[in-house]
Amino acid sequence: MLMHSKISAGDLLTKIKQREVSFGGNSKLKIYGTLRCKSGKRMNRENRVFFNSEHEAIKNGFRPCAHCMNTAYKNWKTST
C-alpha cells in the first residue's frame, strides 16, 4: 500500500506507467477502485492510497467501490 501524501506526482505517474500501481483507495472509508473512478478522483490526497493489485487491496481490508467495480462490489456485498 502506497500513501499518496508520501509520493511525488512524478514518481506516482512513473509507477502507474510501469504498472506498479493499478488501483486507488480511500484509507478512511476502506474502499478501493480503478484509477479512473470519478469517486476516487474527488477524495482528499491525505486519504488516498494506491495498490499494485486487487488482492493487495483486499488483503489490507478494503472493499470494492460500488461505482467503478459494481460486479465485484455486488459479490462482496452478498458474501458479507
PDB file with SEQRES, HELIX, SHEET and CRYST1 records, atoms N, CA, C and O in Angstrom:
SEQRES   1 A   80  MET LEU MET HIS SER LYS ILE SER ALA GLY ASP LEU LEU          
SEQRES   2 A   80  THR LYS ILE LYS GLN ARG GLU VAL SER PHE GLY GLY ASN          
SEQRES   3 A   80  SER LYS LEU LYS ILE TYR GLY THR LEU ARG CYS LYS SER          
SEQRES   4 A   80  GLY LYS ARG MET ASN ARG GLU ASN ARG VAL PHE PHE ASN          
SEQRES   5 A   80  SER GLU HIS GLU ALA ILE LYS ASN GLY PHE ARG PRO CYS          
SEQRES   6 A   80  ALA HIS CYS MET ASN THR ALA TYR LYS ASN TRP LYS THR          
SEQRES   7 A   80  SER THR                                                      
HELIX    1 AA1 HIS A    4  LYS A    6  5                                   3    
HELIX    2 AA2 ALA A    9  LYS A   17  1                                   9    
HELIX    3 AA3 LYS A   38  ARG A   42  1                                   5    
HELIX    4 AA4 ARG A   45  ASN A   47  5                                   3    
HELIX    5 AA5 GLU A   54  LYS A   59  1                                   6    
HELIX    6 AA6 ASN A   70  SER A   79  1                                  10    
SHEET    1 AA1 5 LEU A   2  MET A   3  0                                        
SHEET    2 AA1 5 ARG A  48  PHE A  51 -1                                        
SHEET    3 AA1 5 PHE A  23  ASN A  26 -1                                        
SHEET    4 AA1 5 ILE A  31  THR A  34 -1                                        
SHEET    5 AA1 5 ARG A  63  PRO A  64  1                                        
CRYST1    1.000    1.000    1.000  90.00  90.00  90.00 P 1           1          
ATOM      1  N   MET A   1       0.857  -1.172   0.000  1.00  0.00           N  
ATOM      2  CA  MET A   1       0.000   0.000   0.000  1.00  0.00           C  
ATOM      3  C   MET A   1       0.902   1.234   0.000  1.00  0.00           C  
ATOM      4  O   MET A   1       1.854   1.323   0.775  1.00  0.00           O  
ATOM      5  N   LEU A   2       0.592   2.159  -0.862  1.00  0.00           N  
ATOM      6  CA  LEU A   2       1.377   3.368  -1.036  1.00  0.00           C  
ATOM      7  C   LEU A   2       0.504   4.580  -0.729  1.00  0.00           C  
ATOM      8  O   LEU A   2      -0.539   4.772  -1.353  1.00  0.00           O  
ATOM      9  N   MET A   3       0.932   5.398   0.232  1.00  0.00           N  
ATOM     10  CA  MET A   3       0.184   6.597   0.605  1.00  0.00           C  
ATOM     11  C   MET A   3       0.458   7.705  -0.410  1.00  0.00           C  
ATOM     12  O   MET A   3       1.613   7.964  -0.749  1.00  0.00           O  
ATOM     13  N   HIS A   4      -0.595   8.360  -0.896  1.00  0.00           N  
ATOM     14  CA  HIS A   4      -0.442   9.427  -1.882  1.00  0.00           C  
ATOM     15  C   HIS A   4       0.343  10.600  -1.299  1.00  0.00           C  
ATOM     16  O   HIS A   4       1.116  11.248  -2.006  1.00  0.00           O  
ATOM     17  N   SER A   5       0.145  10.869  -0.021  1.00  0.00           N  
ATOM     18  CA  SER A   5       0.822  12.013   0.603  1.00  0.00           C  
ATOM     19  C   SER A   5       2.326  11.799   0.745  1.00  0.00           C  
ATOM     20  O   SER A   5       3.052  12.747   1.044  1.00  0.00           O  
ATOM     21  N   LYS A   6       2.809  10.577   0.537  1.00  0.00           N  
ATOM     22  CA  LYS A   6       4.227  10.277   0.708  1.00  0.00           C  
ATOM     23  C   LYS A   6       4.964  10.040  -0.604  1.00  0.00           C  
ATOM     24  O   LYS A   6       6.075   9.510  -0.604  1.00  0.00           O  
ATOM     25  N   ILE A   7       4.352  10.429  -1.727  1.00  0.00           N  
ATOM     26  CA  ILE A   7       4.986  10.227  -3.030  1.00  0.00           C  
ATOM     27  C   ILE A   7       4.750  11.469  -3.887  1.00  0.00           C  
ATOM     28  O   ILE A   7       3.694  12.097  -3.812  1.00  0.00           O  
ATOM     29  N   SER A   8       5.734  11.810  -4.691  1.00  0.00           N  
ATOM     30  CA  SER A   8       5.585  12.967  -5.572  1.00  0.00           C  
ATOM     31  C   SER A   8       4.713  12.593  -6.770  1.00  0.00           C  
ATOM     32  O   SER A   8       4.538  11.418  -7.093  1.00  0.00           O  
ATOM     33  N   ALA A   9       4.180  13.611  -7.409  1.00  0.00           N  
ATOM     34  CA  ALA A   9       3.313  13.388  -8.574  1.00  0.00           C  
ATOM     35  C   ALA A   9       4.087  12.680  -9.687  1.00  0.00           C  
ATOM     36  O   ALA A   9       3.544  11.795 -10.348  1.00  0.00           O  
ATOM     37  N   GLY A  10       5.338  13.059  -9.899  1.00  0.00           N  
ATOM     38  CA  GLY A  10       6.151  12.432 -10.942  1.00  0.00           C  
ATOM     39  C   GLY A  10       6.430  10.972 -10.655  1.00  0.00           C  
ATOM     40  O   GLY A  10       6.353  10.133 -11.553  1.00  0.00           O  
ATOM     41  N   ASP A  11       6.757  10.658  -9.400  1.00  0.00           N  
ATOM     42  CA  ASP A  11       7.011   9.262  -9.027  1.00  0.00           C  
ATOM     43  C   ASP A  11       5.751   8.420  -9.164  1.00  0.00           C  
ATOM     44  O   ASP A  11       5.810   7.269  -9.597  1.00  0.00           O  
ATOM     45  N   LEU A  12       4.612   8.993  -8.795  1.00  0.00           N  
ATOM     46  CA  LEU A  12       3.345   8.274  -8.919  1.00  0.00           C  
ATOM     47  C   LEU A  12       3.037   7.986 -10.389  1.00  0.00           C  
ATOM     48  O   LEU A  12       2.646   6.873 -10.739  1.00  0.00           O  
ATOM     49  N   LEU A  13       3.212   8.976 -11.231  1.00  0.00           N  
ATOM     50  CA  LEU A  13       2.956   8.791 -12.662  1.00  0.00           C  
ATOM     51  C   LEU A  13       3.865   7.702 -13.240  1.00  0.00           C  
ATOM     52  O   LEU A  13       3.428   6.895 -14.061  1.00  0.00           O  
ATOM     53  N   THR A  14       5.106   7.685 -12.817  1.00  0.00           N  
ATOM     54  CA  THR A  14       6.038   6.640 -13.271  1.00  0.00           C  
ATOM     55  C   THR A  14       5.561   5.262 -12.831  1.00  0.00           C  
ATOM     56  O   THR A  14       5.589   4.316 -13.618  1.00  0.00           O  
ATOM     57  N   LYS A  15       5.127   5.143 -11.590  1.00  0.00           N  
ATOM     58  CA  LYS A  15       4.637   3.859 -11.079  1.00  0.00           C  
ATOM     59  C   LYS A  15       3.384   3.400 -11.830  1.00  0.00           C  
ATOM     60  O   LYS A  15       3.214   2.208 -12.087  1.00  0.00           O  
ATOM     61  N   ILE A  16       2.520   4.333 -12.176  1.00  0.00           N  
ATOM     62  CA  ILE A  16       1.313   3.990 -12.941  1.00  0.00           C  
ATOM     63  C   ILE A  16       1.706   3.504 -14.335  1.00  0.00           C  
ATOM     64  O   ILE A  16       1.191   2.490 -14.808  1.00  0.00           O  
ATOM     65  N   LYS A  17       2.615   4.222 -14.991  1.00  0.00           N  
ATOM     66  CA  LYS A  17       3.053   3.833 -16.336  1.00  0.00           C  
ATOM     67  C   LYS A  17       3.747   2.475 -16.333  1.00  0.00           C  
ATOM     68  O   LYS A  17       3.620   1.710 -17.289  1.00  0.00           O  
ATOM     69  N   GLN A  18       4.479   2.173 -15.264  1.00  0.00           N  
ATOM     70  CA  GLN A  18       5.176   0.894 -15.160  1.00  0.00           C  
ATOM     71  C   GLN A  18       4.272  -0.198 -14.586  1.00  0.00           C  
ATOM     72  O   GLN A  18       4.718  -1.322 -14.352  1.00  0.00           O  
ATOM     73  N   ARG A  19       3.025   0.131 -14.364  1.00  0.00           N  
ATOM     74  CA  ARG A  19       2.004  -0.788 -13.837  1.00  0.00           C  
ATOM     75  C   ARG A  19       2.336  -1.321 -12.445  1.00  0.00           C  
ATOM     76  O   ARG A  19       1.965  -2.439 -12.089  1.00  0.00           O  
ATOM     77  N   GLU A  20       3.040  -0.501 -11.668  1.00  0.00           N  
ATOM     78  CA  GLU A  20       3.295  -0.836 -10.271  1.00  0.00           C  
ATOM     79  C   GLU A  20       2.117  -0.413  -9.407  1.00  0.00           C  
ATOM     80  O   GLU A  20       1.975  -0.863  -8.271  1.00  0.00           O  
ATOM     81  N   VAL A  21       1.268   0.464  -9.959  1.00  0.00           N  
ATOM     82  CA  VAL A  21       0.059   0.926  -9.283  1.00  0.00           C  
ATOM     83  C   VAL A  21      -1.111   0.687 -10.237  1.00  0.00           C  
ATOM     84  O   VAL A  21      -1.099   1.160 -11.373  1.00  0.00           O  
ATOM     85  N   SER A  22      -2.122  -0.048  -9.768  1.00  0.00           N  
ATOM     86  CA  SER A  22      -3.266  -0.358 -10.625  1.00  0.00           C  
ATOM     87  C   SER A  22      -4.599   0.074 -10.031  1.00  0.00           C  
ATOM     88  O   SER A  22      -5.573   0.267 -10.759  1.00  0.00           O  
ATOM     89  N   PHE A  23      -4.645   0.228  -8.707  1.00  0.00           N  
ATOM     90  CA  PHE A  23      -5.881   0.586  -8.022  1.00  0.00           C  
ATOM     91  C   PHE A  23      -5.616   1.692  -7.010  1.00  0.00           C  
ATOM     92  O   PHE A  23      -4.512   1.816  -6.479  1.00  0.00           O  
ATOM     93  N   GLY A  24      -6.640   2.488  -6.752  1.00  0.00           N  
ATOM     94  CA  GLY A  24      -6.569   3.520  -5.728  1.00  0.00           C  
ATOM     95  C   GLY A  24      -7.610   3.248  -4.669  1.00  0.00           C  
ATOM     96  O   GLY A  24      -8.577   2.524  -4.905  1.00  0.00           O  
ATOM     97  N   GLY A  25      -7.411   3.832  -3.496  1.00  0.00           N  
ATOM     98  CA  GLY A  25      -8.371   3.604  -2.421  1.00  0.00           C  
ATOM     99  C   GLY A  25      -8.442   4.767  -1.458  1.00  0.00           C  
ATOM    100  O   GLY A  25      -7.614   5.678  -1.490  1.00  0.00           O  
ATOM    101  N   ASN A  26      -9.445   4.718  -0.603  1.00  0.00           N  
ATOM    102  CA  ASN A  26      -9.648   5.715   0.438  1.00  0.00           C  
ATOM    103  C   ASN A  26      -9.332   5.052   1.772  1.00  0.00           C  
ATOM    104  O   ASN A  26     -10.015   4.115   2.186  1.00  0.00           O  
ATOM    105  N   SER A  27      -8.294   5.542   2.440  1.00  0.00           N  
ATOM    106  CA  SER A  27      -7.846   4.903   3.681  1.00  0.00           C  
ATOM    107  C   SER A  27      -8.837   5.060   4.824  1.00  0.00           C  
ATOM    108  O   SER A  27      -8.876   4.212   5.716  1.00  0.00           O  
ATOM    109  N   LYS A  28      -9.638   6.120   4.824  1.00  0.00           N  
ATOM    110  CA  LYS A  28     -10.624   6.298   5.894  1.00  0.00           C  
ATOM    111  C   LYS A  28     -11.839   5.402   5.683  1.00  0.00           C  
ATOM    112  O   LYS A  28     -12.337   4.795   6.631  1.00  0.00           O  
ATOM    113  N   LEU A  29     -12.311   5.320   4.458  1.00  0.00           N  
ATOM    114  CA  LEU A  29     -13.522   4.548   4.160  1.00  0.00           C  
ATOM    115  C   LEU A  29     -13.226   3.083   3.864  1.00  0.00           C  
ATOM    116  O   LEU A  29     -14.136   2.255   3.855  1.00  0.00           O  
ATOM    117  N   LYS A  30     -11.953   2.759   3.622  1.00  0.00           N  
ATOM    118  CA  LYS A  30     -11.535   1.387   3.299  1.00  0.00           C  
ATOM    119  C   LYS A  30     -12.215   0.881   2.018  1.00  0.00           C  
ATOM    120  O   LYS A  30     -12.723  -0.239   1.970  1.00  0.00           O  
ATOM    121  N   ILE A  31     -12.211   1.733   0.983  1.00  0.00           N  
ATOM    122  CA  ILE A  31     -12.793   1.397  -0.315  1.00  0.00           C  
ATOM    123  C   ILE A  31     -11.688   1.510  -1.362  1.00  0.00           C  
ATOM    124  O   ILE A  31     -10.889   2.445  -1.317  1.00  0.00           O  
ATOM    125  N   TYR A  32     -11.635   0.569  -2.301  1.00  0.00           N  
ATOM    126  CA  TYR A  32     -10.679   0.656  -3.407  1.00  0.00           C  
ATOM    127  C   TYR A  32     -11.419   0.595  -4.731  1.00  0.00           C  
ATOM    128  O   TYR A  32     -12.523   0.056  -4.816  1.00  0.00           O  
ATOM    129  N   GLY A  33     -10.798   1.157  -5.766  1.00  0.00           N  
ATOM    130  CA  GLY A  33     -11.401   1.139  -7.093  1.00  0.00           C  
ATOM    131  C   GLY A  33     -10.364   1.402  -8.172  1.00  0.00           C  
ATOM    132  O   GLY A  33      -9.164   1.453  -7.905  1.00  0.00           O  
ATOM    133  N   THR A  34     -10.842   1.565  -9.376  1.00  0.00           N  
ATOM    134  CA  THR A  34      -9.949   1.819 -10.504  1.00  0.00           C  
ATOM    135  C   THR A  34      -9.384   3.228 -10.415  1.00  0.00           C  
ATOM    136  O   THR A  34      -9.921   4.075  -9.701  1.00  0.00           O  
ATOM    137  N   LEU A  35      -8.311   3.474 -11.133  1.00  0.00           N  
ATOM    138  CA  LEU A  35      -7.693   4.793 -11.113  1.00  0.00           C  
ATOM    139  C   LEU A  35      -8.522   5.828 -11.876  1.00  0.00           C  
ATOM    140  O   LEU A  35      -8.305   7.029 -11.718  1.00  0.00           O  
ATOM    141  N   ARG A  36      -9.454   5.381 -12.687  1.00  0.00           N  
ATOM    142  CA  ARG A  36     -10.303   6.291 -13.468  1.00  0.00           C  
ATOM    143  C   ARG A  36     -11.634   6.616 -12.796  1.00  0.00           C  
ATOM    144  O   ARG A  36     -12.437   7.365 -13.353  1.00  0.00           O  
ATOM    145  N   CYS A  37     -11.875   6.078 -11.633  1.00  0.00           N  
ATOM    146  CA  CYS A  37     -13.154   6.256 -10.944  1.00  0.00           C  
ATOM    147  C   CYS A  37     -13.372   7.726 -10.557  1.00  0.00           C  
ATOM    148  O   CYS A  37     -12.488   8.363  -9.985  1.00  0.00           O  
ATOM    149  N   LYS A  38     -14.552   8.249 -10.875  1.00  0.00           N  
ATOM    150  CA  LYS A  38     -14.874   9.636 -10.538  1.00  0.00           C  
ATOM    151  C   LYS A  38     -14.911   9.849  -9.032  1.00  0.00           C  
ATOM    152  O   LYS A  38     -14.497  10.900  -8.543  1.00  0.00           O  
ATOM    153  N   SER A  39     -15.395   8.875  -8.303  1.00  0.00           N  
ATOM    154  CA  SER A  39     -15.433   8.993  -6.838  1.00  0.00           C  
ATOM    155  C   SER A  39     -14.026   9.062  -6.268  1.00  0.00           C  
ATOM    156  O   SER A  39     -13.756   9.851  -5.362  1.00  0.00           O  
ATOM    157  N   GLY A  40     -13.144   8.251  -6.788  1.00  0.00           N  
ATOM    158  CA  GLY A  40     -11.771   8.227  -6.318  1.00  0.00           C  
ATOM    159  C   GLY A  40     -11.020   9.513  -6.604  1.00  0.00           C  
ATOM    160  O   GLY A  40     -10.172   9.931  -5.816  1.00  0.00           O  
ATOM    161  N   LYS A  41     -11.328  10.140  -7.728  1.00  0.00           N  
ATOM    162  CA  LYS A  41     -10.654  11.379  -8.090  1.00  0.00           C  
ATOM    163  C   LYS A  41     -11.068  12.546  -7.191  1.00  0.00           C  
ATOM    164  O   LYS A  41     -10.353  13.545  -7.107  1.00  0.00           O  
ATOM    165  N   ARG A  42     -12.208  12.427  -6.524  1.00  0.00           N  
ATOM    166  CA  ARG A  42     -12.692  13.516  -5.672  1.00  0.00           C  
ATOM    167  C   ARG A  42     -12.173  13.445  -4.249  1.00  0.00           C  
ATOM    168  O   ARG A  42     -12.309  14.415  -3.503  1.00  0.00           O  
ATOM    169  N   MET A  43     -11.586  12.335  -3.850  1.00  0.00           N  
ATOM    170  CA  MET A  43     -11.166  12.184  -2.454  1.00  0.00           C  
ATOM    171  C   MET A  43      -9.948  13.051  -2.144  1.00  0.00           C  
ATOM    172  O   MET A  43      -9.187  13.421  -3.038  1.00  0.00           O  
ATOM    173  N   ASN A  44      -9.784  13.362  -0.885  1.00  0.00           N  
ATOM    174  CA  ASN A  44      -8.654  14.156  -0.432  1.00  0.00           C  
ATOM    175  C   ASN A  44      -7.358  13.372  -0.576  1.00  0.00           C  
ATOM    176  O   ASN A  44      -7.323  12.158  -0.378  1.00  0.00           O  
ATOM    177  N   ARG A  45      -6.306  14.078  -0.918  1.00  0.00           N  
ATOM    178  CA  ARG A  45      -4.996  13.461  -1.121  1.00  0.00           C  
ATOM    179  C   ARG A  45      -4.530  12.714   0.127  1.00  0.00           C  
ATOM    180  O   ARG A  45      -3.950  11.634   0.012  1.00  0.00           O  
ATOM    181  N   GLU A  46      -4.770  13.263   1.310  1.00  0.00           N  
ATOM    182  CA  GLU A  46      -4.294  12.624   2.541  1.00  0.00           C  
ATOM    183  C   GLU A  46      -5.009  11.308   2.833  1.00  0.00           C  
ATOM    184  O   GLU A  46      -4.511  10.507   3.623  1.00  0.00           O  
ATOM    185  N   ASN A  47      -6.160  11.068   2.217  1.00  0.00           N  
ATOM    186  CA  ASN A  47      -6.899   9.816   2.399  1.00  0.00           C  
ATOM    187  C   ASN A  47      -6.619   8.797   1.301  1.00  0.00           C  
ATOM    188  O   ASN A  47      -7.004   7.635   1.426  1.00  0.00           O  
ATOM    189  N   ARG A  48      -5.954   9.217   0.230  1.00  0.00           N  
ATOM    190  CA  ARG A  48      -5.769   8.359  -0.949  1.00  0.00           C  
ATOM    191  C   ARG A  48      -4.565   7.438  -0.787  1.00  0.00           C  
ATOM    192  O   ARG A  48      -3.485   7.857  -0.371  1.00  0.00           O  
ATOM    193  N   VAL A  49      -4.785   6.177  -1.127  1.00  0.00           N  
ATOM    194  CA  VAL A  49      -3.720   5.174  -1.128  1.00  0.00           C  
ATOM    195  C   VAL A  49      -3.768   4.435  -2.468  1.00  0.00           C  
ATOM    196  O   VAL A  49      -4.769   4.479  -3.182  1.00  0.00           O  
ATOM    197  N   PHE A  50      -2.676   3.763  -2.787  1.00  0.00           N  
ATOM    198  CA  PHE A  50      -2.586   3.045  -4.049  1.00  0.00           C  
ATOM    199  C   PHE A  50      -2.154   1.609  -3.803  1.00  0.00           C  
ATOM    200  O   PHE A  50      -1.425   1.308  -2.858  1.00  0.00           O  
ATOM    201  N   PHE A  51      -2.627   0.730  -4.686  1.00  0.00           N  
ATOM    202  CA  PHE A  51      -2.330  -0.697  -4.582  1.00  0.00           C  
ATOM    203  C   PHE A  51      -1.815  -1.217  -5.912  1.00  0.00           C  
ATOM    204  O   PHE A  51      -2.180  -0.718  -6.976  1.00  0.00           O  
ATOM    205  N   ASN A  52      -0.971  -2.216  -5.833  1.00  0.00           N  
ATOM    206  CA  ASN A  52      -0.449  -2.871  -7.020  1.00  0.00           C  
ATOM    207  C   ASN A  52      -1.496  -3.803  -7.632  1.00  0.00           C  
ATOM    208  O   ASN A  52      -1.542  -3.979  -8.849  1.00  0.00           O  
ATOM    209  N   SER A  53      -2.331  -4.396  -6.782  1.00  0.00           N  
ATOM    210  CA  SER A  53      -3.306  -5.367  -7.270  1.00  0.00           C  
ATOM    211  C   SER A  53      -4.575  -5.318  -6.421  1.00  0.00           C  
ATOM    212  O   SER A  53      -4.603  -4.741  -5.334  1.00  0.00           O  
ATOM    213  N   GLU A  54      -5.598  -5.931  -6.946  1.00  0.00           N  
ATOM    214  CA  GLU A  54      -6.852  -6.057  -6.216  1.00  0.00           C  
ATOM    215  C   GLU A  54      -6.649  -6.913  -4.968  1.00  0.00           C  
ATOM    216  O   GLU A  54      -7.226  -6.648  -3.913  1.00  0.00           O  
ATOM    217  N   HIS A  55      -5.823  -7.940  -5.111  1.00  0.00           N  
ATOM    218  CA  HIS A  55      -5.518  -8.837  -3.987  1.00  0.00           C  
ATOM    219  C   HIS A  55      -4.875  -8.055  -2.828  1.00  0.00           C  
ATOM    220  O   HIS A  55      -5.199  -8.285  -1.663  1.00  0.00           O  
ATOM    221  N   GLU A  56      -3.976  -7.146  -3.155  1.00  0.00           N  
ATOM    222  CA  GLU A  56      -3.317  -6.333  -2.127  1.00  0.00           C  
ATOM    223  C   GLU A  56      -4.329  -5.453  -1.391  1.00  0.00           C  
ATOM    224  O   GLU A  56      -4.249  -5.302  -0.172  1.00  0.00           O  
ATOM    225  N   ALA A  57      -5.270  -4.880  -2.121  1.00  0.00           N  
ATOM    226  CA  ALA A  57      -6.294  -4.040  -1.503  1.00  0.00           C  
ATOM    227  C   ALA A  57      -7.158  -4.858  -0.545  1.00  0.00           C  
ATOM    228  O   ALA A  57      -7.424  -4.429   0.577  1.00  0.00           O  
ATOM    229  N   ILE A  58      -7.591  -6.022  -0.988  1.00  0.00           N  
ATOM    230  CA  ILE A  58      -8.433  -6.894  -0.162  1.00  0.00           C  
ATOM    231  C   ILE A  58      -7.657  -7.356   1.068  1.00  0.00           C  
ATOM    232  O   ILE A  58      -8.203  -7.401   2.171  1.00  0.00           O  
ATOM    233  N   LYS A  59      -6.388  -7.700   0.878  1.00  0.00           N  
ATOM    234  CA  LYS A  59      -5.542  -8.142   1.982  1.00  0.00           C  
ATOM    235  C   LYS A  59      -5.410  -7.062   3.062  1.00  0.00           C  
ATOM    236  O   LYS A  59      -5.247  -7.373   4.242  1.00  0.00           O  
ATOM    237  N   ASN A  60      -5.482  -5.796   2.650  1.00  0.00           N  
ATOM    238  CA  ASN A  60      -5.396  -4.674   3.583  1.00  0.00           C  
ATOM    239  C   ASN A  60      -6.747  -4.262   4.149  1.00  0.00           C  
ATOM    240  O   ASN A  60      -6.848  -3.239   4.826  1.00  0.00           O  
ATOM    241  N   GLY A  61      -7.793  -5.051   3.876  1.00  0.00           N  
ATOM    242  CA  GLY A  61      -9.102  -4.810   4.470  1.00  0.00           C  
ATOM    243  C   GLY A  61      -9.996  -3.835   3.728  1.00  0.00           C  
ATOM    244  O   GLY A  61     -10.940  -3.300   4.310  1.00  0.00           O  
ATOM    245  N   PHE A  62      -9.715  -3.591   2.446  1.00  0.00           N  
ATOM    246  CA  PHE A  62     -10.518  -2.676   1.651  1.00  0.00           C  
ATOM    247  C   PHE A  62     -11.597  -3.444   0.893  1.00  0.00           C  
ATOM    248  O   PHE A  62     -11.420  -4.619   0.573  1.00  0.00           O  
ATOM    249  N   ARG A  63     -12.706  -2.780   0.610  1.00  0.00           N  
ATOM    250  CA  ARG A  63     -13.794  -3.373  -0.170  1.00  0.00           C  
ATOM    251  C   ARG A  63     -13.886  -2.684  -1.521  1.00  0.00           C  
ATOM    252  O   ARG A  63     -13.417  -1.554  -1.656  1.00  0.00           O  
ATOM    253  N   PRO A  64     -14.483  -3.330  -2.541  1.00  0.00           N  
ATOM    254  CA  PRO A  64     -14.595  -2.726  -3.869  1.00  0.00           C  
ATOM    255  C   PRO A  64     -15.542  -1.518  -3.885  1.00  0.00           C  
ATOM    256  O   PRO A  64     -16.483  -1.443  -3.096  1.00  0.00           O  
ATOM    257  N   CYS A  65     -15.281  -0.593  -4.782  1.00  0.00           N  
ATOM    258  CA  CYS A  65     -16.124   0.592  -4.995  1.00  0.00           C  
ATOM    259  C   CYS A  65     -17.407   0.168  -5.710  1.00  0.00           C  
ATOM    260  O   CYS A  65     -17.369  -0.618  -6.656  1.00  0.00           O  
ATOM    261  N   ALA A  66     -18.518   0.686  -5.257  1.00  0.00           N  
ATOM    262  CA  ALA A  66     -19.810   0.352  -5.870  1.00  0.00           C  
ATOM    263  C   ALA A  66     -20.006   1.055  -7.211  1.00  0.00           C  
ATOM    264  O   ALA A  66     -20.863   0.648  -7.995  1.00  0.00           O  
ATOM    265  N   HIS A  67     -19.236   2.091  -7.486  1.00  0.00           N  
ATOM    266  CA  HIS A  67     -19.398   2.844  -8.736  1.00  0.00           C  
ATOM    267  C   HIS A  67     -18.597   2.234  -9.882  1.00  0.00           C  
ATOM    268  O   HIS A  67     -19.156   1.912 -10.930  1.00  0.00           O  
ATOM    269  N   CYS A  68     -17.306   2.077  -9.686  1.00  0.00           N  
ATOM    270  CA  CYS A  68     -16.455   1.637 -10.795  1.00  0.00           C  
ATOM    271  C   CYS A  68     -16.226   0.132 -10.828  1.00  0.00           C  
ATOM    272  O   CYS A  68     -15.762  -0.402 -11.835  1.00  0.00           O  
ATOM    273  N   MET A  69     -16.546  -0.551  -9.739  1.00  0.00           N  
ATOM    274  CA  MET A  69     -16.340  -2.002  -9.665  1.00  0.00           C  
ATOM    275  C   MET A  69     -17.636  -2.666  -9.199  1.00  0.00           C  
ATOM    276  O   MET A  69     -17.646  -3.429  -8.233  1.00  0.00           O  
ATOM    277  N   ASN A  70     -18.704  -2.369  -9.891  1.00  0.00           N  
ATOM    278  CA  ASN A  70     -20.041  -2.769  -9.476  1.00  0.00           C  
ATOM    279  C   ASN A  70     -20.184  -4.275  -9.281  1.00  0.00           C  
ATOM    280  O   ASN A  70     -20.759  -4.714  -8.284  1.00  0.00           O  
ATOM    281  N   THR A  71     -19.679  -5.060 -10.202  1.00  0.00           N  
ATOM    282  CA  THR A  71     -19.802  -6.521 -10.089  1.00  0.00           C  
ATOM    283  C   THR A  71     -19.047  -7.039  -8.865  1.00  0.00           C  
ATOM    284  O   THR A  71     -19.577  -7.842  -8.097  1.00  0.00           O  
ATOM    285  N   ALA A  72     -17.814  -6.579  -8.689  1.00  0.00           N  
ATOM    286  CA  ALA A  72     -17.026  -7.002  -7.525  1.00  0.00           C  
ATOM    287  C   ALA A  72     -17.687  -6.534  -6.233  1.00  0.00           C  
ATOM    288  O   ALA A  72     -17.659  -7.241  -5.225  1.00  0.00           O  
ATOM    289  N   TYR A  73     -18.283  -5.339  -6.263  1.00  0.00           N  
ATOM    290  CA  TYR A  73     -18.983  -4.825  -5.084  1.00  0.00           C  
ATOM    291  C   TYR A  73     -20.178  -5.711  -4.739  1.00  0.00           C  
ATOM    292  O   TYR A  73     -20.387  -6.040  -3.571  1.00  0.00           O  
ATOM    293  N   LYS A  74     -20.964  -6.098  -5.746  1.00  0.00           N  
ATOM    294  CA  LYS A  74     -22.126  -6.943  -5.512  1.00  0.00           C  
ATOM    295  C   LYS A  74     -21.705  -8.298  -4.944  1.00  0.00           C  
ATOM    296  O   LYS A  74     -22.358  -8.825  -4.044  1.00  0.00           O  
ATOM    297  N   ASN A  75     -20.621  -8.858  -5.467  1.00  0.00           N  
ATOM    298  CA  ASN A  75     -20.102 -10.126  -4.945  1.00  0.00           C  
ATOM    299  C   ASN A  75     -19.653  -9.965  -3.492  1.00  0.00           C  
ATOM    300  O   ASN A  75     -19.916 -10.830  -2.657  1.00  0.00           O  
ATOM    301  N   TRP A  76     -18.979  -8.861  -3.197  1.00  0.00           N  
ATOM    302  CA  TRP A  76     -18.546  -8.591  -1.819  1.00  0.00           C  
ATOM    303  C   TRP A  76     -19.745  -8.421  -0.900  1.00  0.00           C  
ATOM    304  O   TRP A  76     -19.757  -8.932   0.220  1.00  0.00           O  
ATOM    305  N   LYS A  77     -20.747  -7.703  -1.375  1.00  0.00           N  
ATOM    306  CA  LYS A  77     -21.939  -7.415  -0.569  1.00  0.00           C  
ATOM    307  C   LYS A  77     -22.693  -8.705  -0.208  1.00  0.00           C  
ATOM    308  O   LYS A  77     -23.154  -8.864   0.922  1.00  0.00           O  
ATOM    309  N   THR A  78     -22.811  -9.610  -1.166  1.00  0.00           N  
ATOM    310  CA  THR A  78     -23.543 -10.855  -0.887  1.00  0.00           C  
ATOM    311  C   THR A  78     -22.742 -11.817  -0.021  1.00  0.00           C  
ATOM    312  O   THR A  78     -23.312 -12.693   0.630  1.00  0.00           O  
ATOM    313  N   SER A  79     -21.406 -11.655  -0.013  1.00  0.00           N  
ATOM    314  CA  SER A  79     -20.587 -12.557   0.796  1.00  0.00           C  
ATOM    315  C   SER A  79     -20.436 -12.092   2.244  1.00  0.00           C  
ATOM    316  O   SER A  79     -19.943 -12.846   3.083  1.00  0.00           O  
ATOM    317  N   THR A  80     -20.854 -10.865   2.546  1.00  0.00           N  
ATOM    318  CA  THR A  80     -20.713 -10.363   3.934  1.00  0.00           C  
ATOM    319  C   THR A  80     -21.984 -10.501   4.709  1.00  0.00           C  
ATOM    320  O   THR A  80     -22.036 -10.130   5.881  1.00  0.00           O  
TER     321      THR A  80                                                      
END                                                                             
